[in-house]
Amino acid sequence: MSQGREKHQSGGDRSRSRQRDDEDSALTKALTVYRFALRTNPVLVKGLTSGIISALGNFSAQIVSPQGANGKIAWRSIFAFGAFNAVVTGPMTHYLYKFIETAVPRQVKYASLYRVAIDRLMFAPPYLLVFFFAVALMEGMSVSAALQRVRAVYWTALKMNWKVWTVAQYVNFSYVPSHYRVLFANFISFLWNIYLAYRR
């Protein structure tokens, strides 16, 4: 009886071990494909991943927010988020990170802090301004209505951006390999875009 239980447990352990190995293998294959795509089409890949993740963030925000309680999904807003991030954010951050790495080499003392300062103080404020304005226009707002939205949400969103992204970008510049930095930022962006969609 005891031996039967031990065999059953041993079989269960082997099954779970194989499942973990399969999951690890799938993740490894996905990362291998991603790295290959980065070498061949880095800007395109980063743009697509940025667009898809931001669109998913907007969709999630509409599901969980009171604005989405009536059951109607604003697909135009999802498209606007996805398109802006695919065309602007993904490619722009690709070149931004390359510029920052060149401007502040790793061997410079406190390099990560300088890199974060460039990203947070030089990039974030104008980027967020353009983001809110452009997305509002893409959602069908007039220029005056888009400017009104910017005035209503910009400062609050920028302060939250500094709180959330300062720590995230320090981790990104300090510990994440350069070819994965946009991908890492995209995963943080999933939660960030939920916040932006809710604030819009």
C-alpha positions, 0 to 999 in steps of 0.5 A: 500500500505504502509502495503504491502511494510512493509510486503514485507520488513519484509518477506525479513528481515526474509529470510535474517535472516534465510540465515544468521542463516543457514550460521552460522549453517553450519560454526558451524557444520564444526568447530565441525567436524574439532575439533572432527577430531583434537582430533582423528587424529590431525597430519593427519587432519593438514597435509591434510588441509595444503596440500589442501590449499597450492595446491589451492594457487599454482593453484591460482598463475598459474591462475593469473600470467603471467606464466599461461597465455598460458592456461597450468596448471603445475599440477606437481607443484600443486602436489609438493606443496600439497604433501610437505605441507601435508607430511612435513609442516602440521605435522611439524608445529603441533609439532613445536607449541607444542614445542614452547608452552612447551618451552615458557609457556603463563605466561612468560612475553612477551611470544608471542614475544619469541614464534614468535622469535623462529618461525621466527629465528629458524624455518623459515630459514631452513624450507624455504631452504628445501621447495624450494629444495624439491619442485624443485626436486618434480617438476622434476628438477635435483639437480644442477637445484634445488640448482640454484633455491634456490640460485636465490629465497631464500634470497628474499623469506626469507625476504618477509617471515619475513615481512608477517609471523612475524605479522601473527604469533604474532596474532596466538600465542597471540589470536588464540586458540592452536587447531586452530593455524595450521588452522589459519596458513593454511589460511595465507599460501593460500596467501603465497603459491600464492607468493611462486608459483609465485616466484618459 
